[in-house]
């Protein structure tokens, strides 16, 4: 022990002597090093615009009036059919409407029977080709209208004074379904024949998981041995104000989506009368578990596609955010910190947890024997439902808590931005909106497209409709709407995309 004390004393004395002689130089060198790093970092930030694609306000283009008028009337009629998930009568009514409205489409394209009310159509090329087919997706069901609509009927499909078509499904996603049908019909009238087979799959239960719709269609395709070069589903869109910057619109293209798992937490405690409570009740134990989970999110990490997303988005960022992005990988710890409180960006760096449902006693003066909560984990690529469950268990290991998975959907694969299909999408975007940057990213929501992973390696989530964040935020909320010109431009985009793929 005396040896260790002497060694410690020697180290302290040596350090003191060194600092007394060279301390000034050490401090000066350290100051210069920090100053140089800061100057270089600021310079890299200011010069980033030289090699990053900037944007400018979108030009307000006018779509073909006749095409737009027909598409608007079609979407209005589709919205008026309240196809809330599970309503078979309404879904059959929508199917009948589509059959009648687009009779020439159903006559020209091959219709393949599926289970339930989903639709699967194949547009066959008339020539020989070695190209793999393309699959476009959408879904016909909608979520319930919910509260907040005021005097507006969510299933009236009316047009407001600003020219918006208002109603449930306007942007999620009857606009996609109608947009694709309108594009097919218009191309048929022009005498267009695809250079490869093009398939269209419209599910009837996407809002409740797609188990009977897209999942069954995928099984059918697997049995037929069909593989696709790419799948294009709903998801990303053309934003008028990326990162809230109105002078920086961008095309946001989803190349993957996070997984979704629900965990049921059950805490056990002493049941009885609340007048004689134990030190820790079941509710208290559950509350402690939830607080721990919220306070300890999994470690952040930067996926390659998110790094690309950040770099391409840098011109739209404020200075501090741009500084952290333009100085990667050295600024990675700072990147996680400055975006930690940005709810739209933080989920790209880690698996997130959210407590959504809690259940305790059935009476105000009764101690429950058990208390339950549901935690929704949105799983980032690299994590799995099993690894996240293990992580949660480590957080509450000393508490009387059981953790049971209720639904396990793993994170999707990430599509390649080097693929021909991605480049084709970006080429059409450049044609329609010159100078608009294509920014790949990962979605925090799930779509039907995940069911098609067994038949395709490159799945993209993008719908070519121009919206600002306020309009996009109405998805699943009150006041869902889409502008008439936006719908018409979307139809024209689909036509160009079908031609370009």
C-alpha positions as CSV (number, residue, x, y, z in Angstrom):
1,X,0.0,0.0,0.0
2,X,2.9,2.4,0.8
3,X,4.3,1.7,-2.6
4,X,1.1,2.9,-4.3
5,X,0.9,6.0,-2.1
6,X,4.5,6.8,-3.1
7,X,3.8,6.2,-6.7
8,X,0.7,8.5,-6.6
9,X,2.7,11.2,-4.8
10,X,5.5,10.9,-7.5
11,X,2.9,11.3,-10.3
12,X,1.4,14.4,-8.6
13,X,4.8,16.0,-8.1
14,X,5.9,15.2,-11.6
15,X,2.7,16.7,-13.1
16,X,3.1,19.8,-11.0
17,X,6.7,20.4,-12.0
18,X,5.8,19.7,-15.7
19,X,3.0,22.2,-15.6
20,X,5.1,24.8,-13.8
21,X,7.7,24.7,-16.6
22,X,5.7,23.9,-19.7
23,X,2.1,24.7,-18.6
24,X,1.9,27.9,-20.6
25,X,3.1,26.2,-23.8
26,X,0.7,23.3,-23.3
27,X,-2.2,25.7,-22.8
28,X,-1.2,27.7,-25.9
29,X,-0.9,24.6,-28.1
30,X,-4.2,23.4,-26.9
31,X,-5.8,26.8,-27.6
32,X,-4.4,26.9,-31.1
33,X,-5.5,23.3,-31.8
34,X,-9.1,24.1,-30.7
35,X,-9.1,27.4,-32.6
36,X,-7.9,25.7,-35.8
37,X,-10.5,22.9,-35.5
38,X,-13.2,25.5,-35.0
39,X,-12.1,27.6,-38.0
40,X,-11.9,24.6,-40.2
41,X,-15.3,23.4,-39.1
42,X,-16.9,26.8,-39.8
43,X,-15.2,27.0,-43.2
44,X,-16.5,23.5,-44.1
45,X,-20.0,24.6,-43.1
46,X,-19.9,27.9,-45.1
47,X,-18.4,26.2,-48.2
48,X,-20.8,23.3,-48.1
49,X,-23.1,24.9,-50.6
50,X,-20.5,24.6,-53.3
51,X,-20.9,20.9,-53.5
52,X,-24.4,20.3,-52.2
53,X,-27.4,20.7,-54.4
54,X,-29.4,23.7,-53.4
55,X,-33.1,24.3,-54.2
56,X,-35.4,27.2,-55.0
57,X,-39.1,27.8,-54.5
58,X,-41.2,25.5,-56.6
59,X,-42.7,26.9,-59.7
60,X,-46.5,26.7,-59.7
61,X,-47.3,24.7,-62.8
62,X,-50.7,24.2,-64.2
63,X,-51.7,20.6,-65.0
64,X,-53.8,19.5,-68.0
65,X,-57.3,20.9,-67.1
66,X,-59.3,18.0,-68.6
67,X,-57.1,15.4,-67.0
68,X,-57.3,17.2,-63.6
69,X,-61.1,17.6,-63.8
70,X,-61.6,13.9,-64.4
71,X,-59.2,13.0,-61.6
72,X,-60.8,15.4,-59.1
73,X,-64.3,14.0,-59.8
74,X,-63.0,10.5,-59.4
75,X,-61.3,11.2,-56.1
76,X,-64.4,13.0,-54.8
77,X,-66.5,9.9,-55.6
78,X,-64.0,7.6,-54.0
79,X,-63.9,9.7,-50.8
80,X,-67.7,9.5,-50.6
81,X,-67.4,5.8,-50.1
82,X,-66.4,5.4,-46.4
83,X,-64.0,2.5,-46.8
84,X,-63.0,2.4,-43.1
85,X,-60.9,-0.8,-42.6
86,X,-63.1,-3.8,-42.0
87,X,-66.2,-2.4,-43.7
88,X,-66.7,-5.0,-46.4
89,X,-69.9,-3.4,-47.8
90,X,-68.1,-0.1,-48.4
91,X,-65.1,-1.8,-49.9
92,X,-67.2,-3.7,-52.4
93,X,-68.9,-0.5,-53.3
94,X,-65.6,1.1,-54.1
95,X,-64.5,-1.9,-56.1
96,X,-67.8,-1.6,-58.2
97,X,-67.1,2.1,-58.7
98,X,-63.6,1.5,-59.9
99,X,-64.8,-1.2,-62.3
100,X,-67.4,1.2,-63.8
101,X,-65.2,4.4,-63.8
102,X,-62.2,2.7,-65.3
103,X,-63.9,0.0,-67.4
104,X,-61.3,0.4,-70.2
105,X,-58.5,-0.2,-67.7
106,X,-60.0,-3.4,-66.4
107,X,-60.7,-4.5,-70.0
108,X,-57.1,-3.9,-71.1
109,X,-55.2,-5.1,-68.0
110,X,-55.2,-8.6,-66.7
111,X,-57.2,-8.9,-63.5
112,X,-55.9,-11.5,-61.0
113,X,-58.3,-12.7,-58.3
114,X,-57.1,-12.3,-54.7
115,X,-58.5,-12.9,-51.3
116,X,-60.7,-10.2,-49.8
117,X,-61.4,-7.0,-51.6
118,X,-57.9,-6.2,-52.7
119,X,-57.0,-5.5,-56.4
120,X,-54.2,-7.0,-58.4
121,X,-53.8,-5.9,-62.0
122,X,-51.1,-6.7,-64.6
123,X,-50.3,-4.5,-67.6
124,X,-48.5,-6.9,-70.0
125,X,-46.0,-5.7,-72.5
126,X,-46.7,-6.8,-76.1
127,X,-43.1,-7.3,-77.0
128,X,-40.3,-9.5,-75.6
129,X,-38.2,-8.0,-72.9
130,X,-35.6,-9.2,-70.4
131,X,-36.6,-6.4,-67.9
132,X,-38.1,-7.4,-64.6
133,X,-41.6,-6.0,-64.0
134,X,-42.4,-3.0,-61.8
135,X,-45.1,-3.0,-59.0
136,X,-47.0,0.1,-58.0
137,X,-48.9,-0.1,-54.7
138,X,-51.6,1.8,-52.8
139,X,-54.5,1.0,-50.5
140,X,-58.2,1.6,-50.6
141,X,-59.0,1.5,-46.9
142,X,-58.9,4.5,-44.6
143,X,-58.8,5.1,-40.9
144,X,-62.0,6.3,-39.0
145,X,-62.6,10.1,-39.3
146,X,-62.0,10.8,-35.7
147,X,-62.8,14.2,-34.0
148,X,-62.1,17.7,-35.0
149,X,-63.8,18.0,-38.3
150,X,-66.4,20.5,-37.1
151,X,-69.2,21.0,-39.6
152,X,-67.3,19.3,-42.4
153,X,-68.5,15.8,-43.4
154,X,-65.2,13.8,-43.7
155,X,-66.9,11.6,-46.4
156,X,-68.5,14.3,-48.5
157,X,-65.5,14.9,-50.7
158,X,-66.4,18.6,-51.1
159,X,-64.0,21.2,-52.5
160,X,-63.3,24.2,-50.2
161,X,-62.9,27.8,-51.2
162,X,-59.2,27.4,-51.7
163,X,-59.6,24.5,-54.2
164,X,-58.8,21.6,-51.9
165,X,-60.6,18.3,-52.0
166,X,-61.5,17.6,-48.4
167,X,-62.1,14.2,-46.9
168,X,-60.7,11.1,-45.3
169,X,-58.4,9.3,-47.8
170,X,-57.5,12.5,-49.7
171,X,-53.8,12.0,-49.0
172,X,-53.8,8.5,-47.4
173,X,-54.1,7.2,-49.9
174,X,-57.0,7.3,-52.3
175,X,-55.1,10.0,-54.1
176,X,-52.5,7.4,-55.0
177,X,-55.1,4.8,-56.1
178,X,-57.0,7.3,-58.2
179,X,-53.8,8.9,-59.5
180,X,-52.5,5.6,-60.8
181,X,-55.9,4.6,-62.4
182,X,-56.1,8.0,-64.1
183,X,-52.5,7.6,-65.4
184,X,-53.2,4.2,-66.8
185,X,-56.4,5.3,-68.4
186,X,-54.8,8.4,-70.0
187,X,-51.9,6.3,-71.3
188,X,-54.3,3.8,-72.8
189,X,-56.1,6.5,-74.6
190,X,-52.7,7.7,-76.0
191,X,-52.1,4.2,-77.3
192,X,-49.1,3.6,-75.0
193,X,-47.8,0.1,-74.5
194,X,-45.3,-0.6,-71.6
195,X,-41.9,-1.9,-72.4
196,X,-42.1,-4.3,-69.5
197,X,-44.9,-5.8,-67.4
198,X,-46.3,-3.3,-64.9
199,X,-48.3,-4.6,-61.9
200,X,-50.7,-2.6,-59.7
201,X,-51.6,-3.9,-56.2
202,X,-54.2,-2.1,-54.1
203,X,-54.8,-3.5,-50.6
204,X,-58.0,-3.3,-48.6
205,X,-56.6,-3.5,-45.1
206,X,-53.3,-1.6,-44.9
207,X,-54.5,0.6,-42.0
208,X,-54.8,-2.6,-39.8
209,X,-51.6,-4.3,-41.0
210,X,-52.4,-5.7,-44.5
211,X,-52.5,-9.3,-43.4
212,X,-55.4,-10.2,-45.7
213,X,-54.5,-7.8,-48.4
214,X,-50.9,-7.1,-49.4
215,X,-49.6,-10.1,-47.5
216,X,-51.9,-12.5,-49.5
217,X,-51.0,-10.8,-52.7
218,X,-47.3,-11.2,-52.0
219,X,-47.9,-14.9,-51.3
220,X,-49.7,-15.2,-54.6
221,X,-46.8,-13.5,-56.4
222,X,-44.3,-15.8,-54.8
223,X,-46.2,-18.9,-55.9
224,X,-46.2,-17.6,-59.4
225,X,-42.5,-17.0,-59.2
226,X,-42.8,-13.3,-60.0
227,X,-40.0,-10.9,-59.0
228,X,-39.9,-7.2,-59.4
229,X,-37.1,-4.8,-60.2
230,X,-38.7,-2.3,-57.9
231,X,-41.8,-1.6,-55.9
232,X,-43.2,1.9,-55.5
233,X,-45.7,2.5,-52.6
234,X,-47.0,5.5,-50.7
235,X,-44.7,7.3,-48.3
236,X,-42.4,10.2,-49.1
237,X,-43.7,13.2,-51.0
238,X,-42.6,16.6,-52.4
239,X,-42.3,19.0,-49.6
240,X,-42.5,22.8,-50.1
241,X,-40.5,23.5,-47.0
242,X,-37.9,21.0,-46.1
243,X,-36.7,21.5,-42.4
244,X,-39.3,24.3,-42.3
245,X,-37.4,26.4,-44.8
246,X,-39.8,27.7,-47.4
247,X,-37.0,28.4,-49.9
248,X,-35.9,24.8,-49.8
249,X,-38.4,22.3,-51.3
250,X,-37.3,18.7,-51.8
251,X,-38.4,15.3,-53.0
252,X,-38.4,13.0,-49.9
253,X,-38.0,9.4,-51.1
254,X,-38.4,6.6,-48.5
255,X,-35.8,3.8,-49.1
256,X,-36.8,1.8,-46.0
257,X,-39.0,1.9,-42.9
258,X,-38.5,1.3,-39.3
259,X,-39.9,-1.8,-37.7
260,X,-42.9,-1.7,-35.3
261,X,-43.3,-3.8,-32.2
262,X,-45.7,-3.5,-29.3
263,X,-44.7,-4.7,-25.9
264,X,-47.2,-5.4,-23.1
265,X,-45.7,-4.5,-19.7
266,X,-47.5,-6.1,-16.7
267,X,-46.5,-5.1,-13.2
268,X,-47.5,-7.2,-10.2
269,X,-48.4,-5.8,-6.7
270,X,-50.5,-6.3,-3.7
271,X,-54.2,-6.0,-4.3
272,X,-56.5,-4.5,-1.7
273,X,-58.0,-1.3,-0.3
274,X,-56.2,1.9,-1.1
275,X,-56.5,3.0,2.6
276,X,-53.8,0.5,3.5
277,X,-51.3,0.7,0.6
278,X,-48.0,-1.1,0.4
279,X,-44.8,0.8,-0.1
280,X,-44.9,0.1,-3.8
281,X,-48.1,-0.6,-5.7
282,X,-48.5,-2.3,-9.0
283,X,-49.2,1.1,-10.5
284,X,-46.1,2.6,-8.9
285,X,-43.9,-0.2,-10.2
286,X,-45.3,0.2,-13.7
287,X,-44.7,4.0,-13.5
288,X,-41.1,3.4,-12.4
289,X,-40.6,1.1,-15.4
290,X,-42.1,3.6,-17.9
291,X,-39.9,6.4,-16.5
292,X,-36.8,4.2,-16.9
293,X,-37.7,3.3,-20.5
294,X,-38.4,6.9,-21.5
295,X,-35.2,8.1,-19.8
296,X,-32.9,5.4,-21.4
297,X,-33.4,5.2,-25.2
298,X,-31.1,2.8,-27.0
299,X,-27.7,4.1,-28.2
300,X,-27.8,6.4,-31.2
301,X,-26.0,5.4,-34.4
302,X,-25.7,6.8,-37.9
303,X,-26.8,4.7,-40.8
304,X,-25.3,5.4,-44.2
305,X,-28.6,6.4,-45.8
306,X,-29.3,8.8,-42.9
307,X,-25.9,10.3,-43.3
308,X,-26.7,10.9,-47.0
309,X,-30.0,12.3,-45.9
310,X,-28.4,14.7,-43.5
311,X,-25.7,15.8,-46.1
312,X,-28.3,16.5,-48.8
313,X,-30.5,18.3,-46.3
314,X,-27.7,20.5,-45.0
315,X,-28.5,23.6,-47.2
316,X,-31.9,23.7,-45.6
317,X,-30.6,23.5,-42.0
318,X,-29.8,26.3,-39.5
319,X,-26.1,27.0,-38.9
320,X,-25.6,24.8,-35.8
321,X,-27.4,21.8,-37.4
322,X,-25.5,22.3,-40.6
323,X,-22.2,22.6,-38.7
324,X,-22.6,19.2,-37.2
325,X,-23.6,17.6,-40.5
326,X,-20.8,19.2,-42.6
327,X,-18.1,18.0,-40.1
328,X,-19.0,14.4,-39.9
329,X,-17.7,12.0,-38.7
330,X,-15.8,14.1,-36.1
331,X,-19.0,15.9,-35.0
332,X,-21.1,12.7,-34.7
333,X,-21.6,13.0,-30.8
334,X,-22.7,16.7,-31.3
335,X,-25.0,15.6,-34.1
336,X,-27.0,13.3,-31.8
337,X,-27.2,16.0,-29.2
338,X,-28.4,18.9,-31.3
339,X,-31.1,16.8,-32.9
340,X,-32.1,15.1,-29.7
341,X,-35.1,17.4,-29.2
342,X,-36.2,17.5,-32.8
343,X,-39.0,14.9,-32.9
344,X,-38.9,14.6,-36.7
345,X,-35.2,13.8,-36.9
346,X,-34.2,12.1,-33.6
347,X,-36.0,8.8,-34.6
348,X,-33.6,8.4,-37.5
349,X,-30.7,7.8,-35.1
350,X,-32.2,5.2,-32.8
351,X,-35.0,2.9,-31.9
352,X,-37.6,4.9,-30.1
353,X,-40.1,4.0,-27.3
354,X,-43.5,5.5,-26.7
355,X,-46.0,4.4,-23.9
356,X,-49.4,4.5,-25.6
357,X,-51.9,2.7,-23.3
358,X,-52.1,2.2,-19.5
359,X,-54.5,0.1,-17.5
360,X,-54.8,-0.1,-13.7
361,X,-57.6,-0.3,-11.2
362,X,-61.3,-0.3,-12.1
363,X,-62.1,1.9,-9.1
364,X,-60.5,4.9,-7.4
365,X,-60.2,3.3,-4.0
366,X,-59.0,-0.2,-5.1
367,X,-55.4,-1.3,-5.4
368,X,-55.0,-3.4,-8.5
369,X,-53.1,-6.7,-8.3
370,X,-51.7,-5.9,-11.8
371,X,-51.1,-2.8,-13.9
372,X,-50.5,-2.9,-17.6
373,X,-49.1,-0.6,-20.2
374,X,-48.3,-0.9,-23.9
375,X,-44.9,0.4,-25.2
376,X,-44.6,0.9,-28.9
377,X,-41.0,0.5,-30.2
378,X,-40.2,1.8,-33.6
379,X,-37.1,-0.3,-34.5
380,X,-34.2,1.1,-36.4
381,X,-32.3,-1.1,-38.9
382,X,-29.6,-3.0,-36.9
383,X,-32.0,-3.7,-34.0
384,X,-34.5,-6.6,-33.9
385,X,-37.7,-7.1,-31.9
386,X,-35.8,-9.8,-29.9
387,X,-32.8,-7.5,-29.1
388,X,-35.1,-4.6,-28.1
389,X,-37.1,-6.9,-25.8
390,X,-33.8,-8.0,-24.2
391,X,-32.8,-4.3,-23.8
392,X,-36.2,-3.5,-22.1
393,X,-35.8,-6.4,-19.7
394,X,-32.4,-5.1,-18.7
395,X,-33.9,-1.7,-17.8
396,X,-36.5,-3.2,-15.4
397,X,-34.7,-6.4,-14.3
398,X,-35.0,-5.5,-10.5
399,X,-38.8,-4.7,-10.8
400,X,-41.6,-7.2,-10.7
401,X,-42.4,-6.6,-14.4
402,X,-43.3,-9.0,-17.2
403,X,-42.6,-8.0,-20.8
404,X,-44.6,-9.7,-23.6
405,X,-44.4,-8.8,-27.3
406,X,-47.8,-8.3,-28.9
407,X,-46.9,-7.5,-32.5
408,X,-43.4,-7.9,-34.0
409,X,-42.6,-6.2,-37.3
410,X,-38.9,-6.0,-38.0
411,X,-37.3,-3.1,-39.8
412,X,-37.3,-3.3,-43.5
413,X,-34.3,-3.7,-45.8
414,X,-32.9,-0.5,-47.3
415,X,-33.3,0.0,-51.0
416,X,-30.3,1.1,-53.0
417,X,-30.0,4.7,-54.2
418,X,-27.6,3.4,-56.9
419,X,-30.3,1.3,-58.5
420,X,-31.7,2.1,-61.9
421,X,-35.2,2.5,-60.5
422,X,-34.1,5.2,-58.0
423,X,-32.3,7.1,-60.7
424,X,-35.4,6.8,-62.9
425,X,-37.6,8.3,-60.2
426,X,-35.1,11.1,-59.7
427,X,-34.9,11.7,-63.4
428,X,-38.7,12.2,-63.6
429,X,-38.5,14.5,-60.6
430,X,-35.8,16.6,-62.4
431,X,-38.0,16.7,-65.5
432,X,-41.1,17.9,-63.7
433,X,-39.4,20.0,-61.0
434,X,-35.9,21.2,-62.3
435,X,-33.4,21.7,-59.6
436,X,-35.4,19.8,-56.9
437,X,-33.1,17.6,-54.8
438,X,-34.0,14.0,-54.2
439,X,-33.3,13.1,-50.6
440,X,-33.5,9.5,-49.5
441,X,-34.6,8.6,-46.0
442,X,-36.2,6.0,-43.7
443,X,-39.9,6.2,-42.7
444,X,-41.0,5.9,-39.1
445,X,-44.4,4.5,-40.2
446,X,-45.1,1.2,-41.8
447,X,-46.8,0.6,-45.2
448,X,-48.0,-2.4,-47.2
449,X,-44.7,-2.4,-49.1
450,X,-43.0,-4.4,-46.4
451,X,-45.0,-7.4,-47.4
452,X,-43.4,-7.4,-50.9
453,X,-39.8,-7.8,-49.6
454,X,-39.8,-11.5,-50.6
455,X,-40.4,-10.5,-54.3
456,X,-38.3,-7.4,-54.5
457,X,-34.9,-6.0,-53.3
458,X,-35.5,-2.3,-54.0
459,X,-38.7,-0.9,-52.5
460,X,-39.3,2.8,-52.6
461,X,-41.9,4.8,-50.8
462,X,-42.8,7.9,-52.7
463,X,-46.1,9.6,-53.8
464,X,-45.6,12.5,-56.3
465,X,-47.8,15.0,-54.6
466,X,-46.7,18.5,-53.5
467,X,-47.6,19.3,-49.9
468,X,-46.3,21.4,-47.1
469,X,-45.8,20.0,-43.6
470,X,-49.2,21.4,-42.4
471,X,-51.1,19.5,-45.1
472,X,-49.0,16.3,-44.7
473,X,-49.7,16.5,-41.0
474,X,-53.4,16.1,-41.6
475,X,-52.9,12.5,-42.4
476,X,-54.9,10.5,-39.9
477,X,-56.1,13.8,-38.5
478,X,-59.0,16.1,-39.1
479,X,-59.2,18.2,-42.2
480,X,-57.4,15.8,-44.5
481,X,-57.2,17.4,-48.0
482,X,-55.4,17.7,-51.3
483,X,-55.4,20.6,-53.8
484,X,-56.9,19.9,-57.2
485,X,-53.8,21.0,-59.1
486,X,-51.7,18.8,-56.8
487,X,-53.8,15.8,-57.8
488,X,-53.5,16.7,-61.5
489,X,-49.8,17.1,-61.4
490,X,-49.5,13.8,-59.5
491,X,-51.3,12.0,-62.4
492,X,-49.0,13.6,-64.9
493,X,-46.0,12.5,-62.8
494,X,-47.3,8.9,-62.7
495,X,-47.6,8.9,-66.5
496,X,-44.0,10.1,-66.9
497,X,-42.8,7.6,-64.4
498,X,-44.5,4.7,-66.0
499,X,-43.0,5.7,-69.3
500,X,-39.5,6.2,-67.8
501,X,-39.2,2.9,-65.9
